[in-house]
Amino acid sequence: MNPGNASSPNVFILLGFSDHPWLEMPLFIMVLVAYICTLVGNISIIVVSRIDPHLDSPMYFFLSNLSFLDLCFTTTTIPQLLLNLWGPDKSVSYGGCVTQFYMFHFLGATECILLAVMSLDRYMAICKPLRYPAIMHQRLCIILVAMTWLSGLANSLLQSSLTIQLPLCGNNKVDDFLCEVPVMIKMSCVDTTFNVAMLSVVGTFYSLVPLSLILVSYGFIVATVLRIQSSEGKKKAFNTCGSHVIVVCLFYGPVISMYVQPSATNSQDKNKLMSLFYSLVTPMLNPFIYTLRNKDIKRAMRRLLTKKYSLKKQRKHQTQTKT
């Protein structure tokens, strides 16, 4: 895929859902609505987490990072998908395609690790409540987030750099709605056994290892919660962790299906649906899951809206007084 190689195209055609043309316009409307909901929901969580002093804790620091990550994740792919669904032009430049799969794998791997870090935070909060403020201090939280982003970048540099070296022999039709490493590997005209093996190994590491850490953390959490005498305390603890568990299931299911299972077992239509799910549906649902199940965020949003309404009413009153 070296741009200096004559066998590599300068423009790629994202076939997407063009084999079902009747589906494109309804899908455009659904994707646009979902994308707007994703932007509004995640931006709201970031703003509320940063402004409201009641949410000044490691849990909401990590949650705001997850929301920012989801914003970047969807913006990497969805605007291009909307352009392709809107009209007959399905093309994307070489640079745009390369940038897309570098960013997609960078952000995807980062989210895998961040979800594991969030489970560690919940473990410390519930299983070590007295030591929690001392252990999960601001500096450690910043270090954990920085390591999370750097680990995602390392994954992207490895996988994408290996993929970009594969010759395509003039093949420029991408049977997907985005440029993604597994799809680009399939397009190559040389033996890709090494690339497929590396994708499987690294995909296993970035999905199953964090998932194992999450399961271990929640194993300890469940054991601790069951020892709580108060039913109200148990309910509060399970509600706090329930949102994170749902998000983990929604994210890791499609990822494991795409990157851990052998690619031969998945049809391309299934791969497209899996990619659409974890690149759009999961980021859209995350803020609603956390908002609907978290009383602190609901109270914070209510305070923010009330404050905004009061300021607006006050300005209106001042304007009327001056006139």
Residue pairs with C-beta under 8 A, 6 or more apart in sequence:
1 8
1 94
1 98
1 163
1 164
1 165
1 166
1 167
1 168
1 184
2 8
2 164
2 165
3 10
3 94
5 167
7 167
7 168
7 169
7 170
7 189
8 94
8 167
8 168
8 170
9 94
9 168
9 170
9 171
9 172
10 93
10 94
11 91
11 92
11 93
11 94
11 172
12 91
12 92
12 93
12 94
12 97
12 172
12 173
12 174
12 179
13 90
13 91
13 172
13 173
13 174
14 80
14 84
14 90
14 91
14 92
14 174
14 176
14 177
14 178
14 179
15 90
15 173
15 174
15 175
15 176
16 81
16 84
16 85
16 90
16 176
16 177
16 272
17 23
17 24
17 27
17 85
17 177
17 272
18 24
18 90
24 85
25 85
27 85
28 82
28 85
28 86
31 78
31 81
31 82
31 85
31 280
32 82
34 280
34 281
34 284
35 74
35 78
35 79
35 82
35 280
35 284
37 284
37 288
38 70
38 71
38 74
38 78
38 280
38 283
38 284
38 287
39 71
39 74
41 67
41 284
41 286
41 287
41 288
41 291
42 67
42 68
42 70
42 71
42 283
42 286
42 287
43 67
43 71
44 287
44 291
44 301
45 63
45 64
45 67
45 287
45 290
45 291
45 297
46 64
46 67
46 68
46 71
47 304
48 55
48 297
48 300
48 301
48 304
49 55
49 60
49 61
49 63
49 64
49 67
49 300
50 64
51 304
52 300
52 303
52 304
54 296
54 299
54 300
55 296
55 297
55 300
58 121
58 125
58 136
58 141
59 118
59 121
59 122
59 125
59 240
60 296
60 297
61 138
61 141
61 145
62 114
62 117
62 118
62 121
62 141
62 145
63 118
63 290
65 114
65 145
65 148
66 111
66 114
66 115
66 118
66 247
66 286
67 286
67 287
69 107
69 110
69 111
69 114
70 111
70 282
70 283
70 286
70 287
71 283
72 103
72 107
73 104
73 107
73 108
73 111
73 279
73 283
74 279
74 280
74 283
74 284
76 100
76 103
76 104
76 107
76 279
77 100
77 104
77 177
77 178
77 279
77 280
78 279
78 280
80 92
80 96
80 100
80 177
80 178
81 177
81 178
83 89
84 90
84 177
92 100
92 179
96 179
97 174
97 179
98 160
98 164
98 179
100 178
100 179
101 160
101 163
101 178
101 179
101 180
101 181
101 184
102 156
102 160
103 156
104 178
104 179
104 180
104 279
105 152
105 155
105 156
105 159
105 160
105 180
105 181
106 152
106 153
106 155
106 156
107 152
108 152
108 255
108 278
109 151
109 152
109 155
109 156
109 206
110 148
110 149
110 151
110 152
110 153
111 152
111 251
112 152
112 206
112 207
112 210
112 251
112 252
112 255
113 147
113 148
113 151
113 152
113 206
113 210
114 145
114 148
115 210
115 214
115 244
115 247
115 248
115 251
115 252
116 210
116 211
116 213
116 214
117 144
117 145
117 148
118 244
119 213
119 214
119 217
119 218
119 244
119 248
120 144
120 213
120 217
121 136
122 217
122 218
122 221
122 240
122 241
122 244
123 217
123 218
123 220
123 221
124 131
124 132
124 135
124 136
125 132
125 136
125 240
126 221
126 224
126 225
126 237
126 240
126 241
127 220
127 221
127 224
128 135
155 202
155 206
158 198
158 202
159 181
159 198
159 199
159 202
160 181
162 194
162 195
162 198
163 181
163 184
163 185
163 195
166 184
166 185
166 187
166 188
166 190
166 192
166 195
167 188
167 189
167 190
168 187
168 188
168 189
169 189
171 187
171 189
173 187
174 183
174 184
174 187
175 183
175 186
175 268
176 183
176 268
176 271
176 272
176 275
177 272
177 275
177 276
178 275
178 279
180 275
181 199
182 199
182 258
182 259
182 263
182 271
183 271
185 192
185 195
185 196
185 199
186 192
186 263
188 195
196 263
199 259
200 259
200 260
200 262
203 255
203 258
203 259
203 260
204 259
204 260
206 259
207 252
207 255
207 256
207 259
207 260
208 256
208 260
211 248
211 252
211 256
214 248
218 241
218 245
221 237
221 241
224 237
225 234
225 237
225 238
226 234
228 234
228 237
239 293
239 294
240 294
242 293
243 289
243 290
243 293
243 294
246 289
247 282
247 285
247 286
247 289
247 290
250 277
250 278
250 281
250 282
250 285
250 286
251 278
251 282
254 274
254 275
254 277
254 278
254 282
255 278
257 266
257 270
257 274
258 266
258 271
258 274
258 275
258 278
266 274
290 297
291 297
291 298
291 301
